[in-house]
Amino acid sequence: MSNMEISSILQGGYHHPLARQWQAQRQLTKAMLMYPIFITDDPQANVPIQALPGQRRWGVDRLKEFLDPLVLKGLKSVILFGVPFNCQKDGRGTPADDPEGPVISAIRKIKELYPSVYIATDVCLCEYTSHGHCGLLHEDGTIDTEPSVERLAQVAVAYAKAGAHCVAPSDMMDGRIRAMKRALMDAGLGNKCTLMSYSAKFASALYGPFREAAGSAPSFGDRKCYQLPPNAKGLARRAVKRDTDEGADIIMVKPALPYLDIISDAAQIAPDHPLACYQVSGEYAMIVAGAEAGVYDLKTMAFEACDSMLRAGATLILTYFTPQFLDWLEV
Ligand SMILES: [Zn+2]
């Protein structure tokens, strides 16, 4: 006769692998993965990125060899980052919406090759401005908000016109969500293009490998006056609320792993929106490096990290592990 209380025994509920799966509120599936890819302006490029093991910069003419095997394995969506080396950069990021530029060319190419793949495009100016900042600047180097927002909205409309299913502003300028939604509507694209806001994007130390990949480090100063301070829970909550009010269709938190509390907050503040999180370059590089150092098994750690994001409330994950997950997941 056991003296234990009935309520003491939990293990009966998860002794079987299938019963362990049922403990999740949501399980990772291929449809939840969005793969960030770097498109450069040499159409033949296929260049490994040192700081991001396994990732490359691709030219438009090489996209078929790159994406064919992934689409075959069930790749559902990509987010494109333009990495121009040969363009003339200026103060307002003129090359961002060059119709012959890497992003617009890649949108057209991917649509033609894979009509069912969902194409999101990162929208920012830093890869295209001479100063490397994400908006237009006053003479003193501070952000000039209104023309920045106007210019970003133009770029978003150009990507949507080229056929992007989603535009995703990562610049963190105030008011850009409202301006983009309005500009998409005015262009007749309001009902044809999703607006995914990098709402709570923090000034993180984890963007280092991305800056090598995209060549997007600012030429002076930093981005602390527009990206959120890492300690700022309240600001993040206000930003999520503002962006839902301004017409964002999807909310994003970036980075993911050190900001799980923010993902959880966003899930409460915007419970009726899809919630994305970006497992950024430094998170990816850290997990890969830890596995190489023998700290843990790569696959186990990649799942544990992504499960923590789902547990916090994310419904969509931008991750460089997408190709591996397509192998690891059945659906
Ligand atoms: Zn930027």
py3Dmol code that shows the C-alpha trace and the ligand (Angstrom):
import py3Dmol

protein = """\
ATOM      1  CA  MET A   1       0.000   0.000   0.000  1.00  0.00           C
ATOM      2  CA  SER A   2       1.589   3.254  -1.158  1.00  0.00           C
ATOM      3  CA  ASN A   3       1.499   6.286   1.063  1.00  0.00           C
ATOM      4  CA  MET A   4       2.138   8.607  -1.859  1.00  0.00           C
ATOM      5  CA  GLU A   5      -0.524  11.109  -2.859  1.00  0.00           C
ATOM      6  CA  ILE A   6      -2.253  10.626  -6.245  1.00  0.00           C
ATOM      7  CA  SER A   7      -1.104  14.141  -7.225  1.00  0.00           C
ATOM      8  CA  SER A   8       2.545  13.229  -6.663  1.00  0.00           C
ATOM      9  CA  ILE A   9       2.836  11.020  -9.716  1.00  0.00           C
ATOM     10  CA  LEU A  10       3.514  12.865 -12.979  1.00  0.00           C
ATOM     11  CA  GLN A  11       5.817  10.416 -14.752  1.00  0.00           C
ATOM     12  CA  GLY A  12       2.953   8.224 -15.912  1.00  0.00           C
ATOM     13  CA  GLY A  13       1.995  11.032 -18.261  1.00  0.00           C
ATOM     14  CA  TYR A  14       5.263  11.125 -20.209  1.00  0.00           C
ATOM     15  CA  HIS A  15       6.855   7.691 -20.046  1.00  0.00           C
ATOM     16  CA  HIS A  16       6.328   7.094 -23.792  1.00  0.00           C
ATOM     17  CA  PRO A  17       7.942   9.124 -26.624  1.00  0.00           C
ATOM     18  CA  LEU A  18       4.564   9.921 -28.151  1.00  0.00           C
ATOM     19  CA  ALA A  19       3.138  10.995 -24.807  1.00  0.00           C
ATOM     20  CA  ARG A  20       6.175  13.301 -24.447  1.00  0.00           C
ATOM     21  CA  GLN A  21       5.300  14.938 -27.766  1.00  0.00           C
ATOM     22  CA  TRP A  22       1.792  15.622 -26.476  1.00  0.00           C
ATOM     23  CA  GLN A  23       3.198  17.780 -23.674  1.00  0.00           C
ATOM     24  CA  ALA A  24       3.965  20.551 -26.187  1.00  0.00           C
ATOM     25  CA  GLN A  25       1.440  23.294 -26.790  1.00  0.00           C
ATOM     26  CA  ARG A  26       2.743  23.387 -30.343  1.00  0.00           C
ATOM     27  CA  GLN A  27       5.295  21.281 -32.146  1.00  0.00           C
ATOM     28  CA  LEU A  28       7.896  22.460 -34.577  1.00  0.00           C
ATOM     29  CA  THR A  29       6.882  21.834 -38.189  1.00  0.00           C
ATOM     30  CA  LYS A  30       8.440  22.737 -41.531  1.00  0.00           C
ATOM     31  CA  ALA A  31       5.736  25.344 -42.078  1.00  0.00           C
ATOM     32  CA  MET A  32       7.004  27.305 -39.056  1.00  0.00           C
ATOM     33  CA  LEU A  33      10.474  27.771 -40.520  1.00  0.00           C
ATOM     34  CA  MET A  34      11.554  30.771 -42.570  1.00  0.00           C
ATOM     35  CA  TYR A  35      15.060  30.518 -44.017  1.00  0.00           C
ATOM     36  CA  PRO A  36      17.164  33.733 -44.181  1.00  0.00           C
ATOM     37  CA  ILE A  37      19.246  33.821 -47.348  1.00  0.00           C
ATOM     38  CA  PHE A  38      21.858  36.298 -48.580  1.00  0.00           C
ATOM     39  CA  ILE A  39      21.662  37.427 -52.189  1.00  0.00           C
ATOM     40  CA  THR A  40      24.597  39.296 -53.649  1.00  0.00           C
ATOM     41  CA  ASP A  41      24.928  41.241 -56.883  1.00  0.00           C
ATOM     42  CA  ASP A  42      27.329  38.895 -58.649  1.00  0.00           C
ATOM     43  CA  PRO A  43      24.842  36.555 -60.370  1.00  0.00           C
ATOM     44  CA  GLN A  44      27.356  33.668 -60.245  1.00  0.00           C
ATOM     45  CA  ALA A  45      28.287  34.041 -56.561  1.00  0.00           C
ATOM     46  CA  ASN A  46      28.452  30.996 -54.276  1.00  0.00           C
ATOM     47  CA  VAL A  47      30.648  32.237 -51.451  1.00  0.00           C
ATOM     48  CA  PRO A  48      30.945  30.662 -47.980  1.00  0.00           C
ATOM     49  CA  ILE A  49      30.470  33.065 -45.066  1.00  0.00           C
ATOM     50  CA  GLN A  50      33.275  32.393 -42.564  1.00  0.00           C
ATOM     51  CA  ALA A  51      31.392  33.590 -39.498  1.00  0.00           C
ATOM     52  CA  LEU A  52      28.228  31.645 -40.361  1.00  0.00           C
ATOM     53  CA  PRO A  53      29.298  28.056 -40.897  1.00  0.00           C
ATOM     54  CA  GLY A  54      27.296  26.336 -43.624  1.00  0.00           C
ATOM     55  CA  GLN A  55      25.780  29.570 -44.975  1.00  0.00           C
ATOM     56  CA  ARG A  56      26.728  31.258 -48.230  1.00  0.00           C
ATOM     57  CA  ARG A  57      26.171  34.384 -50.259  1.00  0.00           C
ATOM     58  CA  TRP A  58      24.374  33.451 -53.442  1.00  0.00           C
ATOM     59  CA  GLY A  59      24.033  35.013 -56.869  1.00  0.00           C
ATOM     60  CA  VAL A  60      20.684  34.957 -58.666  1.00  0.00           C
ATOM     61  CA  ASP A  61      21.900  32.508 -61.333  1.00  0.00           C
ATOM     62  CA  ARG A  62      22.914  30.001 -58.622  1.00  0.00           C
ATOM     63  CA  LEU A  63      19.593  30.019 -56.755  1.00  0.00           C
ATOM     64  CA  LYS A  64      18.307  26.942 -58.549  1.00  0.00           C
ATOM     65  CA  GLU A  65      21.195  24.702 -57.473  1.00  0.00           C
ATOM     66  CA  PHE A  66      20.945  26.131 -53.946  1.00  0.00           C
ATOM     67  CA  LEU A  67      17.172  25.879 -53.468  1.00  0.00           C
ATOM     68  CA  ASP A  68      16.179  22.836 -55.563  1.00  0.00           C
ATOM     69  CA  PRO A  69      17.183  20.270 -52.908  1.00  0.00           C
ATOM     70  CA  LEU A  70      15.662  22.322 -50.083  1.00  0.00           C
ATOM     71  CA  VAL A  71      12.326  22.796 -51.842  1.00  0.00           C
ATOM     72  CA  LEU A  72      12.299  19.064 -52.508  1.00  0.00           C
ATOM     73  CA  LYS A  73      12.679  18.485 -48.751  1.00  0.00           C
ATOM     74  CA  GLY A  74       9.763  20.782 -47.977  1.00  0.00           C
ATOM     75  CA  LEU A  75      11.161  24.319 -47.714  1.00  0.00           C
ATOM     76  CA  LYS A  76       8.122  26.592 -47.420  1.00  0.00           C
ATOM     77  CA  SER A  77       9.473  30.104 -47.024  1.00  0.00           C
ATOM     78  CA  VAL A  78      12.564  32.271 -47.314  1.00  0.00           C
ATOM     79  CA  ILE A  79      13.481  35.791 -46.262  1.00  0.00           C
ATOM     80  CA  LEU A  80      15.851  37.608 -48.584  1.00  0.00           C
ATOM     81  CA  PHE A  81      18.707  39.905 -47.571  1.00  0.00           C
ATOM     82  CA  GLY A  82      20.435  41.926 -50.274  1.00  0.00           C
ATOM     83  CA  VAL A  83      24.215  42.102 -50.107  1.00  0.00           C
ATOM     84  CA  PRO A  84      25.388  44.519 -52.795  1.00  0.00           C
ATOM     85  CA  PHE A  85      29.096  45.013 -53.449  1.00  0.00           C
ATOM     86  CA  ASN A  86      29.069  46.716 -56.841  1.00  0.00           C
ATOM     87  CA  CYS A  87      26.446  49.443 -56.388  1.00  0.00           C
ATOM     88  CA  GLN A  88      26.866  53.158 -55.788  1.00  0.00           C
ATOM     89  CA  LYS A  89      25.727  53.703 -52.184  1.00  0.00           C
ATOM     90  CA  ASP A  90      24.450  57.116 -51.099  1.00  0.00           C
ATOM     91  CA  GLY A  91      22.777  58.891 -48.185  1.00  0.00           C
ATOM     92  CA  ARG A  92      19.275  57.654 -48.973  1.00  0.00           C
ATOM     93  CA  GLY A  93      20.034  54.066 -49.993  1.00  0.00           C
ATOM     94  CA  THR A  94      19.094  54.535 -53.640  1.00  0.00           C
ATOM     95  CA  PRO A  95      20.222  51.028 -54.724  1.00  0.00           C
ATOM     96  CA  ALA A  96      17.760  49.353 -52.293  1.00  0.00           C
ATOM     97  CA  ASP A  97      14.961  49.316 -54.861  1.00  0.00           C
ATOM     98  CA  ASP A  98      17.052  49.123 -58.031  1.00  0.00           C
ATOM     99  CA  PRO A  99      14.920  46.947 -60.344  1.00  0.00           C
ATOM    100  CA  GLU A 100      18.107  45.140 -61.408  1.00  0.00           C
ATOM    101  CA  GLY A 101      19.389  44.850 -57.820  1.00  0.00           C
ATOM    102  CA  PRO A 102      19.880  41.520 -56.051  1.00  0.00           C
ATOM    103  CA  VAL A 103      16.655  41.468 -53.992  1.00  0.00           C
ATOM    104  CA  ILE A 104      14.215  42.332 -56.772  1.00  0.00           C
ATOM    105  CA  SER A 105      16.024  39.993 -59.192  1.00  0.00           C
ATOM    106  CA  ALA A 106      15.874  37.187 -56.620  1.00  0.00           C
ATOM    107  CA  ILE A 107      12.153  37.717 -55.915  1.00  0.00           C
ATOM    108  CA  ARG A 108      11.440  37.319 -59.628  1.00  0.00           C
ATOM    109  CA  LYS A 109      13.715  34.315 -60.010  1.00  0.00           C
ATOM    110  CA  ILE A 110      12.371  32.419 -56.974  1.00  0.00           C
ATOM    111  CA  LYS A 111       8.766  33.110 -57.985  1.00  0.00           C
ATOM    112  CA  GLU A 112       9.465  31.759 -61.427  1.00  0.00           C
ATOM    113  CA  LEU A 113      11.287  28.656 -60.147  1.00  0.00           C
ATOM    114  CA  TYR A 114       9.045  27.824 -57.165  1.00  0.00           C
ATOM    115  CA  PRO A 115       5.575  29.387 -57.379  1.00  0.00           C
ATOM    116  CA  SER A 116       4.561  27.818 -54.052  1.00  0.00           C
ATOM    117  CA  VAL A 117       7.467  29.147 -51.952  1.00  0.00           C
ATOM    118  CA  TYR A 118       6.531  32.101 -49.735  1.00  0.00           C
ATOM    119  CA  ILE A 119       8.958  34.964 -50.300  1.00  0.00           C
ATOM    120  CA  ALA A 120       9.578  37.516 -47.572  1.00  0.00           C
ATOM    121  CA  THR A 121      12.041  40.354 -48.000  1.00  0.00           C
ATOM    122  CA  ASP A 122      13.917  42.132 -45.292  1.00  0.00           C
ATOM    123  CA  VAL A 123      13.444  45.878 -45.761  1.00  0.00           C
ATOM    124  CA  CYS A 124      16.232  48.143 -44.561  1.00  0.00           C
ATOM    125  CA  LEU A 125      18.576  50.775 -45.920  1.00  0.00           C
ATOM    126  CA  CYS A 126      21.830  49.932 -44.124  1.00  0.00           C
ATOM    127  CA  GLU A 127      23.144  47.639 -46.866  1.00  0.00           C
ATOM    128  CA  TYR A 128      22.593  50.475 -49.368  1.00  0.00           C
ATOM    129  CA  THR A 129      23.508  53.693 -47.547  1.00  0.00           C
ATOM    130  CA  SER A 130      26.992  55.204 -47.749  1.00  0.00           C
ATOM    131  CA  HIS A 131      26.988  55.662 -43.935  1.00  0.00           C
ATOM    132  CA  GLY A 132      25.638  52.174 -43.217  1.00  0.00           C
ATOM    133  CA  HIS A 133      22.796  53.364 -40.971  1.00  0.00           C
ATOM    134  CA  CYS A 134      19.254  52.058 -41.309  1.00  0.00           C
ATOM    135  CA  GLY A 135      17.625  55.427 -42.023  1.00  0.00           C
ATOM    136  CA  LEU A 136      18.395  58.851 -43.480  1.00  0.00           C
ATOM    137  CA  LEU A 137      20.524  61.137 -41.329  1.00  0.00           C
ATOM    138  CA  HIS A 138      20.567  64.776 -40.280  1.00  0.00           C
ATOM    139  CA  GLU A 139      23.882  66.586 -40.710  1.00  0.00           C
ATOM    140  CA  ASP A 140      24.751  65.827 -37.082  1.00  0.00           C
ATOM    141  CA  GLY A 141      24.448  62.090 -37.743  1.00  0.00           C
ATOM    142  CA  THR A 142      21.115  61.590 -35.957  1.00  0.00           C
ATOM    143  CA  ILE A 143      18.156  59.891 -37.644  1.00  0.00           C
ATOM    144  CA  ASP A 144      15.860  62.066 -39.741  1.00  0.00           C
ATOM    145  CA  THR A 145      12.680  60.130 -39.056  1.00  0.00           C
ATOM    146  CA  GLU A 146      10.095  61.299 -41.574  1.00  0.00           C
ATOM    147  CA  PRO A 147      12.132  61.046 -44.784  1.00  0.00           C
ATOM    148  CA  SER A 148      13.557  57.739 -43.500  1.00  0.00           C
ATOM    149  CA  VAL A 149      10.091  56.292 -43.122  1.00  0.00           C
ATOM    150  CA  GLU A 150       8.998  57.633 -46.501  1.00  0.00           C
ATOM    151  CA  ARG A 151      12.037  56.086 -48.201  1.00  0.00           C
ATOM    152  CA  LEU A 152      11.577  52.718 -46.438  1.00  0.00           C
ATOM    153  CA  ALA A 153       7.934  52.625 -47.530  1.00  0.00           C
ATOM    154  CA  GLN A 154       9.025  53.202 -51.153  1.00  0.00           C
ATOM    155  CA  VAL A 155      11.421  50.269 -50.933  1.00  0.00           C
ATOM    156  CA  ALA A 156       8.760  48.020 -49.388  1.00  0.00           C
ATOM    157  CA  VAL A 157       6.328  48.857 -52.192  1.00  0.00           C
ATOM    158  CA  ALA A 158       8.991  48.111 -54.812  1.00  0.00           C
ATOM    159  CA  TYR A 159       9.588  44.639 -53.310  1.00  0.00           C
ATOM    160  CA  ALA A 160       5.847  43.985 -53.079  1.00  0.00           C
ATOM    161  CA  LYS A 161       5.377  45.087 -56.705  1.00  0.00           C
ATOM    162  CA  ALA A 162       8.133  42.686 -57.752  1.00  0.00           C
ATOM    163  CA  GLY A 163       6.086  39.906 -56.179  1.00  0.00           C
ATOM    164  CA  ALA A 164       7.244  39.542 -52.556  1.00  0.00           C
ATOM    165  CA  HIS A 165       4.523  37.911 -50.442  1.00  0.00           C
ATOM    166  CA  CYS A 166       5.785  39.701 -47.358  1.00  0.00           C
ATOM    167  CA  VAL A 167       7.832  42.781 -46.536  1.00  0.00           C
ATOM    168  CA  ALA A 168       9.651  42.825 -43.218  1.00  0.00           C
ATOM    169  CA  PRO A 169      11.091  46.141 -42.050  1.00  0.00           C
ATOM    170  CA  SER A 170      14.077  45.659 -39.732  1.00  0.00           C
ATOM    171  CA  ASP A 171      15.157  49.315 -39.558  1.00  0.00           C
ATOM    172  CA  MET A 172      13.405  50.215 -36.260  1.00  0.00           C
ATOM    173  CA  MET A 173      12.441  53.734 -37.412  1.00  0.00           C
ATOM    174  CA  ASP A 174       9.409  55.109 -35.576  1.00  0.00           C
ATOM    175  CA  GLY A 175       6.205  55.119 -37.596  1.00  0.00           C
ATOM    176  CA  ARG A 176       7.371  52.947 -40.476  1.00  0.00           C
ATOM    177  CA  ILE A 177       4.680  50.308 -40.058  1.00  0.00           C
ATOM    178  CA  ARG A 178       1.854  52.796 -40.523  1.00  0.00           C
ATOM    179  CA  ALA A 179       3.660  54.395 -43.484  1.00  0.00           C
ATOM    180  CA  MET A 180       4.292  51.041 -45.163  1.00  0.00           C
ATOM    181  CA  LYS A 181       0.762  49.777 -44.671  1.00  0.00           C
ATOM    182  CA  ARG A 182      -0.574  53.011 -46.153  1.00  0.00           C
ATOM    183  CA  ALA A 183       1.894  52.914 -49.057  1.00  0.00           C
ATOM    184  CA  LEU A 184       1.014  49.280 -49.833  1.00  0.00           C
ATOM    185  CA  MET A 185      -2.684  50.184 -49.801  1.00  0.00           C
ATOM    186  CA  ASP A 186      -2.120  53.216 -52.040  1.00  0.00           C
ATOM    187  CA  ALA A 187      -0.245  50.987 -54.493  1.00  0.00           C
ATOM    188  CA  GLY A 188      -3.154  48.530 -54.591  1.00  0.00           C
ATOM    189  CA  LEU A 189      -1.108  45.914 -52.718  1.00  0.00           C
ATOM    190  CA  GLY A 190      -2.648  46.179 -49.259  1.00  0.00           C
ATOM    191  CA  ASN A 191      -4.397  42.831 -49.655  1.00  0.00           C
ATOM    192  CA  LYS A 192      -1.536  41.122 -51.482  1.00  0.00           C
ATOM    193  CA  CYS A 193       1.421  41.618 -49.203  1.00  0.00           C
ATOM    194  CA  THR A 194       1.975  40.720 -45.551  1.00  0.00           C
ATOM    195  CA  LEU A 195       3.642  43.295 -43.337  1.00  0.00           C
ATOM    196  CA  MET A 196       5.898  41.588 -40.801  1.00  0.00           C
ATOM    197  CA  SER A 197       7.372  44.017 -38.314  1.00  0.00           C
ATOM    198  CA  TYR A 198      10.668  43.514 -36.545  1.00  0.00           C
ATOM    199  CA  SER A 199       8.863  45.137 -33.610  1.00  0.00           C
ATOM    200  CA  ALA A 200      11.153  44.342 -30.709  1.00  0.00           C
ATOM    201  CA  LYS A 201      14.598  44.313 -32.277  1.00  0.00           C
ATOM    202  CA  PHE A 202      17.303  44.749 -29.692  1.00  0.00           C
ATOM    203  CA  ALA A 203      20.786  46.279 -30.070  1.00  0.00           C
ATOM    204  CA  SER A 204      22.372  42.870 -29.556  1.00  0.00           C
ATOM    205  CA  ALA A 205      25.942  41.605 -29.535  1.00  0.00           C
ATOM    206  CA  LEU A 206      24.658  38.588 -31.468  1.00  0.00           C
ATOM    207  CA  TYR A 207      24.541  40.270 -34.898  1.00  0.00           C
ATOM    208  CA  GLY A 208      28.300  40.014 -35.528  1.00  0.00           C
ATOM    209  CA  PRO A 209      28.304  37.144 -38.056  1.00  0.00           C
ATOM    210  CA  PHE A 210      25.379  38.732 -39.941  1.00  0.00           C
ATOM    211  CA  ARG A 211      27.378  41.940 -40.366  1.00  0.00           C
ATOM    212  CA  GLU A 212      30.146  39.948 -41.985  1.00  0.00           C
ATOM    213  CA  ALA A 213      27.582  38.149 -44.144  1.00  0.00           C
ATOM    214  CA  ALA A 214      25.752  41.299 -45.227  1.00  0.00           C
ATOM    215  CA  GLY A 215      28.601  43.814 -45.028  1.00  0.00           C
ATOM    216  CA  SER A 216      26.267  46.083 -43.066  1.00  0.00           C
ATOM    217  CA  ALA A 217      28.305  47.514 -40.185  1.00  0.00           C
ATOM    218  CA  PRO A 218      27.724  51.291 -39.812  1.00  0.00           C
ATOM    219  CA  SER A 219      30.666  53.473 -40.906  1.00  0.00           C
ATOM    220  CA  PHE A 220      30.417  55.497 -37.667  1.00  0.00           C
ATOM    221  CA  GLY A 221      28.575  55.190 -34.374  1.00  0.00           C
ATOM    222  CA  ASP A 222      26.185  52.364 -33.586  1.00  0.00           C
ATOM    223  CA  ARG A 223      22.456  51.623 -33.772  1.00  0.00           C
ATOM    224  CA  LYS A 224      21.628  52.151 -30.108  1.00  0.00           C
ATOM    225  CA  CYS A 225      19.393  55.159 -30.809  1.00  0.00           C
ATOM    226  CA  TYR A 226      16.955  53.060 -32.820  1.00  0.00           C
ATOM    227  CA  GLN A 227      17.394  49.397 -31.867  1.00  0.00           C
ATOM    228  CA  LEU A 228      16.098  48.679 -28.360  1.00  0.00           C
ATOM    229  CA  PRO A 229      18.370  48.546 -25.298  1.00  0.00           C
ATOM    230  CA  PRO A 230      18.721  44.904 -24.150  1.00  0.00           C
ATOM    231  CA  ASN A 231      17.326  45.780 -20.718  1.00  0.00           C
ATOM    232  CA  ALA A 232      14.157  47.369 -22.121  1.00  0.00           C
ATOM    233  CA  LYS A 233      11.146  45.210 -21.376  1.00  0.00           C
ATOM    234  CA  GLY A 234       8.708  48.118 -21.245  1.00  0.00           C
ATOM    235  CA  LEU A 235       9.892  49.661 -24.515  1.00  0.00           C
ATOM    236  CA  ALA A 236       9.564  46.286 -26.222  1.00  0.00           C
ATOM    237  CA  ARG A 237       5.997  45.926 -24.976  1.00  0.00           C
ATOM    238  CA  ARG A 238       5.176  49.454 -26.221  1.00  0.00           C
ATOM    239  CA  ALA A 239       6.755  48.725 -29.607  1.00  0.00           C
ATOM    240  CA  VAL A 240       4.703  45.538 -30.048  1.00  0.00           C
ATOM    241  CA  LYS A 241       1.513  47.353 -29.119  1.00  0.00           C
ATOM    242  CA  ARG A 242       2.308  50.275 -31.412  1.00  0.00           C
ATOM    243  CA  ASP A 243       3.087  48.064 -34.397  1.00  0.00           C
ATOM    244  CA  THR A 244      -0.124  46.061 -34.032  1.00  0.00           C
ATOM    245  CA  ASP A 245      -2.013  49.370 -33.870  1.00  0.00           C
ATOM    246  CA  GLU A 246      -0.150  50.607 -36.971  1.00  0.00           C
ATOM    247  CA  GLY A 247      -1.204  47.639 -39.082  1.00  0.00           C
ATOM    248  CA  ALA A 248       1.491  44.974 -38.745  1.00  0.00           C
ATOM    249  CA  ASP A 249       0.247  41.526 -39.819  1.00  0.00           C
ATOM    250  CA  ILE A 250       3.022  39.610 -38.041  1.00  0.00           C
ATOM    251  CA  ILE A 251       5.029  40.713 -35.005  1.00  0.00           C
ATOM    252  CA  MET A 252       8.665  39.712 -34.565  1.00  0.00           C
ATOM    253  CA  VAL A 253      11.092  39.588 -31.650  1.00  0.00           C
ATOM    254  CA  LYS A 254      14.834  39.593 -32.434  1.00  0.00           C
ATOM    255  CA  PRO A 255      17.112  37.993 -31.211  1.00  0.00           C
ATOM    256  CA  ALA A 256      15.237  35.010 -29.791  1.00  0.00           C
ATOM    257  CA  LEU A 257      17.004  32.971 -27.111  1.00  0.00           C
ATOM    258  CA  PRO A 258      18.084  35.770 -24.720  1.00  0.00           C
ATOM    259  CA  TYR A 259      14.652  37.420 -25.195  1.00  0.00           C
ATOM    260  CA  LEU A 260      12.209  34.610 -24.446  1.00  0.00           C
ATOM    261  CA  ASP A 261      10.443  36.798 -21.865  1.00  0.00           C
ATOM    262  CA  ILE A 262       9.814  39.367 -24.610  1.00  0.00           C
ATOM    263  CA  ILE A 263       8.412  36.667 -26.914  1.00  0.00           C
ATOM    264  CA  SER A 264       6.130  35.643 -24.069  1.00  0.00           C
ATOM    265  CA  ASP A 265       5.069  39.263 -23.484  1.00  0.00           C
ATOM    266  CA  ALA A 266       4.411  39.753 -27.215  1.00  0.00           C
ATOM    267  CA  ALA A 267       2.243  36.619 -27.256  1.00  0.00           C
ATOM    268  CA  GLN A 268       0.107  38.200 -24.539  1.00  0.00           C
ATOM    269  CA  ILE A 269       0.016  41.701 -26.010  1.00  0.00           C
ATOM    270  CA  ALA A 270      -0.772  40.525 -29.554  1.00  0.00           C
ATOM    271  CA  PRO A 271      -2.506  37.169 -29.059  1.00  0.00           C
ATOM    272  CA  ASP A 272      -4.355  37.450 -32.362  1.00  0.00           C
ATOM    273  CA  HIS A 273      -1.249  37.897 -34.538  1.00  0.00           C
ATOM    274  CA  PRO A 274       1.271  35.335 -35.744  1.00  0.00           C
ATOM    275  CA  LEU A 275       4.406  35.828 -33.676  1.00  0.00           C
ATOM    276  CA  ALA A 276       7.808  35.416 -35.270  1.00  0.00           C
ATOM    277  CA  CYS A 277      11.211  35.300 -33.654  1.00  0.00           C
ATOM    278  CA  TYR A 278      14.611  35.497 -35.310  1.00  0.00           C
ATOM    279  CA  GLN A 279      17.242  33.073 -34.132  1.00  0.00           C
ATOM    280  CA  VAL A 280      20.004  35.428 -35.244  1.00  0.00           C
ATOM    281  CA  SER A 281      23.440  34.763 -36.691  1.00  0.00           C
ATOM    282  CA  GLY A 282      25.225  34.841 -33.321  1.00  0.00           C
ATOM    283  CA  GLU A 283      22.761  32.398 -31.771  1.00  0.00           C
ATOM    284  CA  TYR A 284      23.269  30.031 -34.674  1.00  0.00           C
ATOM    285  CA  ALA A 285      27.067  30.399 -34.619  1.00  0.00           C
ATOM    286  CA  MET A 286      27.089  29.873 -30.846  1.00  0.00           C
ATOM    287  CA  ILE A 287      25.091  26.637 -31.060  1.00  0.00           C
ATOM    288  CA  VAL A 288      27.297  25.323 -33.868  1.00  0.00           C
ATOM    289  CA  ALA A 289      30.490  26.273 -31.998  1.00  0.00           C
ATOM    290  CA  GLY A 290      29.271  24.636 -28.786  1.00  0.00           C
ATOM    291  CA  ALA A 291      28.521  21.413 -30.622  1.00  0.00           C
ATOM    292  CA  GLU A 292      31.945  21.487 -32.299  1.00  0.00           C
ATOM    293  CA  ALA A 293      33.538  21.971 -28.874  1.00  0.00           C
ATOM    294  CA  GLY A 294      31.731  18.875 -27.635  1.00  0.00           C
ATOM    295  CA  VAL A 295      29.476  20.751 -25.205  1.00  0.00           C
ATOM    296  CA  TYR A 296      26.308  19.114 -26.590  1.00  0.00           C
ATOM    297  CA  ASP A 297      24.862  17.335 -29.584  1.00  0.00           C
ATOM    298  CA  LEU A 298      23.990  19.811 -32.350  1.00  0.00           C
ATOM    299  CA  LYS A 299      20.583  18.402 -33.241  1.00  0.00           C
ATOM    300  CA  THR A 300      19.465  18.067 -29.610  1.00  0.00           C
ATOM    301  CA  MET A 301      20.517  21.650 -28.851  1.00  0.00           C
ATOM    302  CA  ALA A 302      18.937  23.074 -32.028  1.00  0.00           C
ATOM    303  CA  PHE A 303      15.623  21.445 -31.087  1.00  0.00           C
ATOM    304  CA  GLU A 304      15.888  22.551 -27.462  1.00  0.00           C
ATOM    305  CA  ALA A 305      16.503  26.179 -28.495  1.00  0.00           C
ATOM    306  CA  CYS A 306      13.602  26.239 -30.964  1.00  0.00           C
ATOM    307  CA  ASP A 307      11.264  24.444 -28.553  1.00  0.00           C
ATOM    308  CA  SER A 308      11.986  27.153 -25.986  1.00  0.00           C
ATOM    309  CA  MET A 309      10.863  29.763 -28.521  1.00  0.00           C
ATOM    310  CA  LEU A 310       7.649  27.882 -29.271  1.00  0.00           C
ATOM    311  CA  ARG A 311       7.043  27.443 -25.537  1.00  0.00           C
ATOM    312  CA  ALA A 312       7.411  31.215 -25.088  1.00  0.00           C
ATOM    313  CA  GLY A 313       4.733  31.756 -27.733  1.00  0.00           C
ATOM    314  CA  ALA A 314       6.424  31.980 -31.142  1.00  0.00           C
ATOM    315  CA  THR A 315       4.523  30.562 -34.109  1.00  0.00           C
ATOM    316  CA  LEU A 316       7.198  31.238 -36.746  1.00  0.00           C
ATOM    317  CA  ILE A 317      10.990  30.983 -36.480  1.00  0.00           C
ATOM    318  CA  LEU A 318      13.528  32.587 -38.772  1.00  0.00           C
ATOM    319  CA  THR A 319      16.499  30.248 -38.526  1.00  0.00           C
ATOM    320  CA  TYR A 320      19.728  29.322 -40.295  1.00  0.00           C
ATOM    321  CA  PHE A 321      19.066  25.750 -39.121  1.00  0.00           C
ATOM    322  CA  THR A 322      16.200  25.480 -41.620  1.00  0.00           C
ATOM    323  CA  PRO A 323      18.087  23.106 -44.000  1.00  0.00           C
ATOM    324  CA  GLN A 324      18.909  20.734 -41.103  1.00  0.00           C
ATOM    325  CA  PHE A 325      15.369  20.893 -39.704  1.00  0.00           C
ATOM    326  CA  LEU A 326      14.024  19.927 -43.139  1.00  0.00           C
ATOM    327  CA  ASP A 327      16.073  16.726 -42.754  1.00  0.00           C
ATOM    328  CA  TRP A 328      15.213  16.219 -39.085  1.00  0.00           C
ATOM    329  CA  LEU A 329      11.454  16.864 -39.241  1.00  0.00           C
ATOM    330  CA  GLU A 330       8.928  14.577 -40.859  1.00  0.00           C
ATOM    331  CA  VAL A 331       6.329  17.285 -41.458  1.00  0.00           C
TER     332      VAL A 331
END
"""
ligand_1 = """\
1
ZN
Zn 19.441 48.129 -41.139
"""
view = py3Dmol.view(width=600, height=400)
view.addModel(protein, "pdb")
view.setStyle({"model": 0}, {"cartoon": {"style": "trace"}})
view.addModel(ligand_1, "xyz")
view.setStyle({"model": 1}, {"stick": {}})
view.zoomTo()
view.show()
